Amino acid sequence: MTYRPSFAEIDLGAIRENYRLSCQLAPNSQHLAVVKANAYGHDAIEVARILKGHAPALAVAFIDEALQLREAGIDSPILVLEGCFSANELILASQHNLWLMFHSVEQVIMLESTSLPTSITAWLKVDTGMHRLGIDAAQAPSVLQRLLDTQKLSQQPVLASHMANAEVLDHPLNRQQIEQVQQLGKQTGCALSLANSAALMQLPASRFDWNRPGIMLYGCSPLEKASQQIGLKPAMRVVSSIMAIRELHPGEAVGYGGHWVASQPSRIATVAIGYGDGYPRSTHGKSDVFLHGQRAKVVGSVSMDMIGVDISHIPQARIGDQVEIWGSHVRVNELAAQVNTISYELLTRISQRLPRRFIQP
Ligand SMILES: Cc1ncc(COP(=O)(O)O)c(C=O)c1O
């Protein structure tokens, strides 16, 4: 039970449909559903449940995220993208059927020196230009051999890499990364994995045996045009309501610091959502919300629990009226651009205190 009029509405059917659409882009590949960071704020347990029987495996960042899913009864294979930080996690991974990414020689040494109750599924991450995680491409065959020599693997590892600029269609690094992965595939005979959402959507050559779509499952890829062509549907709508209305005279200010000052008689709504819920604090006076079929500007400093909205042009607005913070009218990508960030950040920052309401398919 929640009494708050603010919530994030999650359309689970849209996520399942977006997943299906992502698979259609590469019907000969398999697709891991990336559900890290609480499924980009959409609730990893609910998303994992809705994808059961559809996605052959899920992906999270670290073991704790995977164990939360196991505790909730999710039994799909789960790839842990950052692999293990300690030997103890190797044992947990083997006990809980978690697939582990090995991105460093240190992790391979950990495997060599740890006895496991059962064999594990390993992926080997290669650095092809992101320069974040991964074995140097030149060392990949020898590190792969070390992994195999442990005799602790249930199957040949998948070779994975991650693209640094997939959103930029003609970025020269894209081709280099794709070619390096192809080359490694020829050298080792391993199954391959490279594409995230952007690559899957617009770089066909990056689609290998396993793709790893994340943001597109939630319907808000930064590639707006491609998203619309594919038919992706935003899965999250954040809604709040008007809790107070003030009539301001010219010269009167709104909120902490008085950063917004009325230049004319103005009607300001106080809406029940703030940075404590994940609404960005630095809006620079640029962000919009949507109510009564119209857009309205967020004005003044964003408070922890409230924002001010200029509703001077919406005289019919009343206390209790619903306000879309983002959703189908104010797209999260648009808000992200207005506040100088990316949709990923806005989605994953939605705080736990904002109730989720799930629409089941
Ligand atoms: C290794 C890896 N694969 C796949 C993804 C999914 O990326 P996207 O959400 O852009 O599809 C991520 C996300 O950051 C990642 O780190």
The ligand as an SDF file (V2000), in Angstrom:
LIG
                    3D

 16 16  0  0  0  0  0  0  0  0999 V2000
   29.2760   -5.2140  -21.0180 C   0  0  0  0  0  0  0  0  0  0  0  0
   27.9370   -4.6330  -21.3540 C   0  0  0  0  0  0  0  0  0  0  0  0
   27.1700   -5.2370  -22.2690 N   0  0  0  0  0  0  0  0  0  0  0  0
   25.9610   -4.7370  -22.6200 C   0  0  0  0  0  0  0  0  0  0  0  0
   25.4620   -3.5950  -22.0480 C   0  0  0  0  0  0  0  0  0  0  0  0
   24.1310   -3.0590  -22.4730 C   0  0  0  0  0  0  0  0  0  0  0  0
   24.3010   -1.8230  -23.1060 O   0  0  0  0  0  0  0  0  0  0  0  0
   23.0340   -0.9930  -23.6550 P   0  0  0  0  0  0  0  0  0  0  0  0
   22.2140   -0.6760  -22.4740 O   0  0  0  0  0  0  0  0  0  0  0  0
   23.6480    0.2050  -24.2660 O   0  0  0  0  0  0  0  0  0  0  0  0
   22.3420   -1.8840  -24.6160 O   0  0  0  0  0  0  0  0  0  0  0  0
   26.2320   -2.9380  -21.0930 C   0  0  0  0  0  0  0  0  0  0  0  0
   25.7310   -1.7010  -20.4840 C   0  0  0  0  0  0  0  0  0  0  0  0
   26.3980   -0.8300  -20.0170 O   0  0  0  0  0  0  0  0  0  0  0  0
   27.5170   -3.4650  -20.7320 C   0  0  0  0  0  0  0  0  0  0  0  0
   28.2880   -2.8660  -19.8170 O   0  0  0  0  0  0  0  0  0  0  0  0
  1  2  1  0
  2  3  1  0
  2 15  2  0
  3  4  2  0
  4  5  1  0
  5  6  1  0
  5 12  2  0
  6  7  1  0
  7  8  1  0
  8  9  2  0
  8 10  1  0
  8 11  1  0
 12 13  1  0
 12 15  1  0
 13 14  2  0
 15 16  1  0
M  END
$$$$
